[in-house]
């Protein structure tokens, strides 16, 4: 990075962006736990009341996993980034913006499932799916920008790495949208299972599709 780029603010190192992102994600996870409240109950009925709050616990665990996976993916991506420019800062902010929305649909879906109204549950599932789509869109933009600007990445990163990563984001867009439709029209529990499965998928692939053992073996065989 040239001194002129650094002085003009066009290019910076990744330190401040990583520190700020870690702080935002830590706050998001903290906000999730605030929805865990002591239940109202009659004397002697505390255990029953606690058990009746199972939708809140499930929603919390799913969203905690989701935010944790976002952090893992973010960390893995920044291990391959050497410097930032304005466009990449905005793409990173988009990821933080959409991820910071997660406590809201988490609380909505927990309340709706606990109340037991089917129409509300379907609407809550649709809201969670919408936020999931938005998170994936922000990641797609992030990967797309890095694919267009390989000069921002480390020297040992293949030029096709980040363009290929857009596939993961696209898969998420499609599957979150599908889960929202299934949850709204067919069975909300199927959508909830899909949300959890998607978080697991992004956790397993946090270092990139090309780093999966099966993909690596095929690449080695082809090479």
Secondary structure, 3 states (H helix, E strand, C coil): CCHHHHHHCCCECCHHHHHHHHHHHHHHHHHHHCCCCCCCCCCCCHHHHHHHCHHHHHHHHHHHHHHHHHHHHHHHHHCCECCECHHHHHHHHHHHHHHHCHHHHHHHHHHHHHHCCHHHHHHHHHHHHHHHHHHHHHHHHHHHHHHHCHHHECCCCCCHHHHHHHHHHHHHHHHHHHHHHHHHHCCHHHHHHHHHHHHHHHHHCCCCHHHCHHHHHHHHHHC
